[in-house]
Amino acid sequence: MEEPVVSGMSGFISALTGTNGLTASTFYGVLTDMVPFLVVIIPVSLGFYFIRKALKGAGNKAKLKV
């Protein structure tokens, strides 16, 4: 019997707990669904972090110390 597909956090938790509790197959099944999201979001967030750091550092170096 198939379980209904639910999206969002409730779907994530119900996919992990399921009927048999947390098993290796359910954990890695959910984890493989999340990998494309993580592959995109991690480099994007690191890019924003380093760009902000570079721009903030460039502003500080332009100031004249007396």
Buried (B, 14 or more C-beta within 10 A) or exposed (E): EEEEEEEEEEBBEBBBEBEEEEEEEBEEEBEEEEEEEEEEEEEEEEEEEEEEEEEEEEEEEEEEEE
